[in-house]
Amino acid sequence: MTQKKIVAGLLTGLAAGVVLTLVLSSKKGRETSKNLLKGSRDLKEDLKGKFNDFVDQIQDKVQGILK
């Protein structure tokens, strides 16, 4: 599975989760918004880490080829 497919799958899952959360949520709007913001921050940090790992892998491969 390519990194592109993984990111697309994560974003699709995120969108589906947001829609389901909004539709099925029994909490007040303000509480729901806080939960969504926290979840999006967590996802952002996770994606940053995965992207940085991906960049590191590419840099290692490029340096290996250049040596």
C-alpha positions as CSV (number, residue, x, y, z in Angstrom):
1,M,0.0,0.0,0.0
2,T,1.4,3.4,-1.0
3,Q,1.7,6.3,1.3
4,K,-0.8,8.2,-0.9
5,K,-3.4,5.5,-0.4
6,I,-2.8,5.5,3.3
7,V,-3.3,9.3,3.6
8,A,-6.4,9.1,1.4
9,G,-7.8,6.4,3.6
10,L,-7.1,8.4,6.7
11,L,-8.8,11.5,5.3
12,T,-11.8,9.5,4.1
13,G,-12.1,7.9,7.6
14,L,-11.8,11.3,9.2
15,A,-14.5,12.8,7.1
16,A,-16.8,9.8,7.7
17,G,-16.1,10.1,11.5
18,V,-16.9,13.7,11.6
19,V,-20.2,13.2,9.8
20,L,-21.2,10.3,12.0
21,T,-20.3,12.2,15.1
22,L,-22.4,15.2,14.1
23,V,-25.4,13.1,13.2
24,L,-25.3,10.7,16.1
25,S,-24.1,13.1,18.8
26,S,-26.4,13.6,21.8
27,K,-24.1,16.2,23.4
28,K,-24.7,19.9,23.0
29,G,-23.1,21.6,20.0
30,R,-20.4,23.4,22.0
31,E,-19.2,20.1,23.6
32,T,-19.3,18.4,20.2
33,S,-17.2,21.1,18.7
34,K,-14.6,20.8,21.5
35,N,-14.4,17.1,21.0
36,L,-14.0,17.5,17.2
37,L,-11.3,20.1,17.6
38,K,-9.3,17.8,20.0
39,G,-9.7,14.9,17.6
40,S,-8.5,16.9,14.7
41,R,-5.5,18.1,16.6
42,D,-4.6,14.6,17.5
43,L,-5.0,13.5,13.9
44,K,-2.9,16.4,12.7
45,E,-0.1,15.4,15.1
46,D,-0.3,11.8,14.0
47,L,-0.2,12.7,10.3
48,K,2.8,15.1,10.9
49,G,4.7,12.2,12.6
50,K,3.9,9.8,9.8
51,F,4.8,12.4,7.1
52,N,8.1,13.1,8.8
53,D,8.9,9.4,9.0
54,F,8.1,9.1,5.3
55,V,10.4,12.1,4.5
56,D,13.2,10.5,6.6
57,Q,12.8,7.2,4.7
58,I,13.0,9.0,1.3
59,Q,16.0,11.0,2.4
60,D,17.8,7.8,3.6
61,K,17.0,6.1,0.2
62,V,18.3,9.1,-1.8
63,Q,21.5,9.3,0.3
64,G,22.0,5.6,-0.2
65,I,21.6,6.0,-4.0
66,L,24.0,8.9,-4.1
67,K,26.8,7.1,-2.1
